[in-house]
Amino acid sequence: MKLNLMVLFLFLFVASSQLTAQDAGLPEGYPETPRKITCMNAGWRFHLGDAEGAFYGIDFDDSQWVTINVPHTLKLTSLALDGCQDDSTQPTFHRNVGWYRRFIDVDGSANKKVFLEFEGAHQVTDAWVNGKHVGQHAIGGYTPFHFDITTYVTPGKANQVTLLVDNRRRDDIPPDPGPFDYIKFSGLYRDVYLVETDRIHITFPWEERFAGVLITTPSVDPLNGTATIDIKTVVRNEQDKPQKCSVLTRIIDKDGCVVLRMNNSAIVVPASDKLFSQCGGIEENLHLWSCDDPYLYRVNTTVFCEGIPVDCLENPLGIRKLELNRHDGLLLNGKPIEIIGVNRHQHYPYIGDAVPNSLHFKDILQLKELGMNTIRTAHYTQDNALINACDQLGMLVYEEAPSWINFGSEKWFANLEEAARRMVRNHRNHPSIVVWGGGINHRGTVPRLHYAIKEEDPVRWTASNNSEWAGFQGSGICDLYSNMDYAGVPDWTEKEYLLAMEGGRGPRVISKYKADPLRLGMLLDRARLLQFQAAQAGISR
Amino acid sequence: MTKPNQIQRWLIAMTLFILCEWVIVYPALAGASQTKLPQGYPQTRRIKIKINQSWKFHLGGPDEAFYHADFDDSGWEEVCVPHTLELTSLALNGYKDDKYQMTFHRDVGWYRRTVRVSDNPDKKIFLEFEGAHQVTDLWVNGKHVGQHAVGGYTPFHFDISKYVRFGAENQVTLMVDNRRRDDCPPDPGPFDYIKFSGLYRDVYLVETDPMHITFNWEALKAGVTITTLSVDPVNLNATINIKTVVRNESDTARNCTVVNRIIDKEGFVVLKLIQTSPIAAGDDYEFNQIGGIEENVRLWSIHDPYLYRVNTLVLEKGQEIDFVETKMGIRKFELDAEEGFRLNGKLIELIGYNRHQHYGYIGDALPNSLHYKDMLQFKEFGFNVVRTAHYPQDDALIEACDELGILVYEEPPTWISIGNDAWFDNYEKAARVMVRNHRNHPSIVIWGAGINHRGYVPRAHYAIKQEDPTRLTASQNSRWTGWQTSGLTDIFANMNYGPVDWNRDEPLLAMEGGSGPATVATYKKDPMMPGIISWTAHAYYTFHPNRNPNDRTRGGSMSVFRYPGSRLFWYQSEMKEDPIVKIVREWKQGMGDLIIYSNCEEIELFVNKKSIGTFKPSTDPRYSGLDHPPFVIPVQAFEAGELLAQGKTNGKVMASQTVHTPGIAAAIKLVMDTTGRCFKAGGSDILVGYAMIVDKNGTHITDTSHRVHFTVKGDAFVVGDGADIDANPALAKNGVAPVLIRSGKTAGKVTIIANSEGLKSGSTVVETIPDQADMILANALPIYDMEKVKVDMGATGQLIQFDWIPWNSEDNQPSTLNLDAFGGIEASVKTVTGRGVIRWLGEMNVIGKFGFVYGEGVLGFDDEGLALEFKGLPSGKYQIKTYHHFVPVSKTDSMDPNREKLKTQNINKLPYAKSIHIKVIDANGEGAVKTANTTQGNNIQNRNPATFTTQFESDGKKSVSLIMKDARENKGVWLNGFELSEWP
């Protein structure tokens, strides 16, 4: 028991403080596979500006460049936004590019797949490896992406990597071209990883509608303590011959004990993906996830070829049931819960969006200490560390794709849809997330966003996040009606639930919500924010 | 004239009801036979032909080799599917089996016929079976194709492409083996119902292109899967996800486009989803499409079972390659732990019956018409739920539930015991195939995950949830052992015949239990008891021990021939809106209390025209919770003759019934149950009739034991004629002798005559209509796939949304807009005289569904009016809808990013026409003047803006104009936008 507590404590400590220090050896029972994930945050050479600089040559001398660590912002920012006088389309502030260069050591095993994985960068990223252009990511600054650099690297050697991270204003990348009432900061501002895998490997979750590992719980019974768990795992064969693979999925409780094993085999043909679909359950001693007791199981997915483990990933699993009824409003695991929380921008003084994982965690810890139970990731998709913190600390999440009031071109819309899909694929396994935003302050619902999100994740609610001045004041095609409540929501029909995804604060407002089961809850305006809205003289921005 | 008795009245009422409602709505049911595909229907390479007829049949001989192509079967009997190995008497042919059914129908049947396939050798050829008892081996042209050995209640198919000769007749042999197995549930038993035998469900020949949509039951991802991920009964919209799996069995990769069209009942396409992908040779590809109906979605409910059609079309280079069509009903159901079951947000109590697929004489071999009739009868009695006890039932039954509005609890076959690993594998497969085959049916809300086991069956639940996470599973516990709870499944379902170990922590659904008003009352008054599915609708065959060796049918509020017991009429009074009065006991000496079922407030009784009093429904506390308890009226002094019951509400007679004291048996009244159905020629269809023993006044006599002999004139047969099953003559039980008439090959008039010694005979004439074996022609309905364009007018900066084309322009000049729609047209707006004034307005906030459209627009002043003109419209019919709304002041507050700009607007101060005269000038000249009344306001959340809708015709040459003018003087005319579409 003592040992278990120690392990538990260590696990919590490691997970929550995001320390990456790892013992030389894997813990007991943990599969050792060719997959390696190496954090690449440290030791980048950085140069600001010169978009046309062509600084990607393998022999380019960057020794004069400043050495920085990720998360990184192109420029540090004063509370006065460095005196910049932009309007809310932000035509000049941080509208620049940054060059980042470093070497990476790649495994000597010639037969491995090698990827660079980015949690997010503002906002168009070009990558070169050993002087060769690998690709460009130009969907937006708030969602993850990766490049397959297998054919560009020399195994067993240090390989030169150059990134051009371009934050100049674009017509086709939401929330650009604006307006938006917050700052879009800049730089390589989220974590970077080197990922090496076998040629038989689990795909990245954001690659396709079905990719990576997808976990759903089609039945959760808080009363009888049972849950049904559906897990879909996509394995890719990048060998040149068919391979019989088996996927072993183990649900592991907090003490490390396996409570469910599911094992399936199939032949995966070369250059193709195979979806392994497994369904089972926990039938005894189920431990639910809730705000008060955010218990997490681990889903360990191990791929075997001829009995040898070739890939292994873990995902969190929090088992909870969410329902709505007219007496109680929102129920979490059968118990009524009022949504009381805040909107949270990822801005931080001086560093803008370049917030280390520890500060994401601290934000949620602080909100938890203040008694909040929900956050909205206003107005874009936020860091994995933030969502992990919400899972671990028991905070419900309303997450949304970056848009604000206006619409752009067809290309813009395609990027917004793709950003929404990536958001869902990246975070769909997190129990903390309960609502996906289906648009921000538009003139009514945005069916295209709702449809894309529902296709990706049919099990969560979408919220129409209407403007209070124009458009239909109803949930419309979305599942929940959400609106700003700064001075009441006079056009609400009261025929459906209302979630104030923004609004006023204080006991009087909250009491109105707590008293009415149709009012699901209130998310206070802005925990913190920097913005270019008509600022009054002398007030910090 | 003789007065109709109870059952006759019931049949007549149903006839009227059904003829008016259902036959007209469902032309396919009426047998309307078309010879070519209707307008807009795709003509693909798929063929689906029903091959129920002309099978040569031999009973027994499992080890024979009757499958050779040249085997001479000319001496065999010719039969039609649905077919049972043997007809069955009410006494189960005298068999003395126990519940393991060791010998009864434990035999094989050989079936042989030829099938002609098309002459294109590239085609894929399949034989599709809806179900057969229980192991089926197939040979084509003497070669063994395969065996299906999962079970007798689920569909399967064989790919026979490699076995056929194209453009020729091919010999097909089936051995359908019903011998007892250890590994095919519900075998090896025990089970408390009969597992009948034979090739008892429909058989089809299916031909497709090598690139084709797969069968729904082939895999977890196969065929067409339709789910409705969000359904909003308040705002009336729905999100629809359609997954289509296409297989490419060609040698090369092919480029495939899937077009899914959602079509309303009138035939209009309301949603069209298009997706293209290459498919490698030999691969399956899943097309995953999502969209929605965003306005006025018509929901499916038990009162309004509205069905859309989903037409799934496979295209390659614009050519129509393959298609399937699936019905879709959009509904939202929730099980609220505190309030009960909600359908589309409204609470309903689930009240209905279990239904076995057994029928007198024919066992499981029911034609589709009788499956449909069963559900029609359910509906007529007011039931809203059926459980398909104890196995998946016929597609026709589930389709009937979709069309009639009956919720379904369906379950895979098992009963109490659990078998070996192979048995469990087959049980899981049967569960998966059941779900795959029926998952698109809106009527199904619950999948049963086990029957009367010692607790729930995780494996069944997991398999079903993996196949279909959107529906509820029910653990159907035994009441003797095991954990009494939902366990892992979503609903706790139990048999409720007596005390149940239920702690009220969660709702309890009685998936079995008693019936009648006192039983239903306990459920209706308790929100924790969402419903009762009584045991059983019809008597069913069983080897369960009973006291009457001459009748081994058990249970049933109706006979195994569907003749209803009187108790059922109470359900009508409770569940249906129409005023009803039903006297349910014969008016005769010693009858006991008079029982009347009625939904009227009170009943006045007249005996021989003399009022004997007015009575209220029973106040017995057993009935508390009911809307309409029975009337229980003590008979003080019986007086033979006529009894009239008048049902009154607010003093007004709403319904009445007259009965007479029965006399002596004198005649037969033969009622053939043709209501709500047609009788199809061909040999598969069966019509049921009831020979009723009546006195000389036509009053039904129940205490007789006459034997009734049936004969037929015309091309039809009495089922059981000549067989030793006591079907002809048939015993009149409670004064009713049933008869089943099987159609012959040719359509025409059929006279059925019922004779019994000492009674005046009865006869009825019915007509058979030709059957349509081509299933595509039989079911195809028109598709009106109309191109539509939506234009939102206003000055630069107007609020615009997806799907709407902005039309921005400057003041005081004509403006034109080029649209890609209809092959490229030009729209223009101008004043008719050319001297008028046009102002464009932008940036007004309006609350309302499409507030961005009618927030801004064009204001036109002219003596002759404002003209909206279209040039280049191809010849044909069109519909246009125009918006006419005025916004006096913008909706805004300090949070509004447009607030500053809005301060400068002043167009809203100009005078405008409250009433607009609109006329069309089209290919037919100048149309009549019609009127639209302009709406105004910055909040029309709960009302609609003024719109004007009209159809017009283009000759393909002249332009078409809409002229809009102030109806009274010359104020400005508001035009905010329009929707223009083709029209059929």
Interface residues (C-beta under 8 A of the other chain):
Chain A: S88 P179 D181 R209 T216 P218 S219 D221 L223 N224 T226 T228 D230 L275 S277 Q278 C279 G280 G281 E283 N325 R326 H327 G334 I405 F407 F413 H442 R443 G444 V446 P447 R448 H450 Y451 A452 K454 E455 P458 V459 T462 S467 E468 W469 A470 G471 F472 Q473 G474 S475 G476 I477 C478 D479 M484 Y486 A487 D491 T493 K495 E496
Chain B: L220 K221 T227 L229 S230 D232 V234 N235 N237 T239 N241 N288 I290 G291 G292 E294 D336 A337 E338 E339 P458 H461 Y462 A463 K465 Q466 P469 T470 T473 T485 S486 G487 L488 T489 D490 D505 E506 L799 I800 Q801 F802 N845 V846 I847 G848 K849 F850 G851 F852 G855 S890 K891 T892 D893 M895 D896 P897 N898 N939 Q941 N942
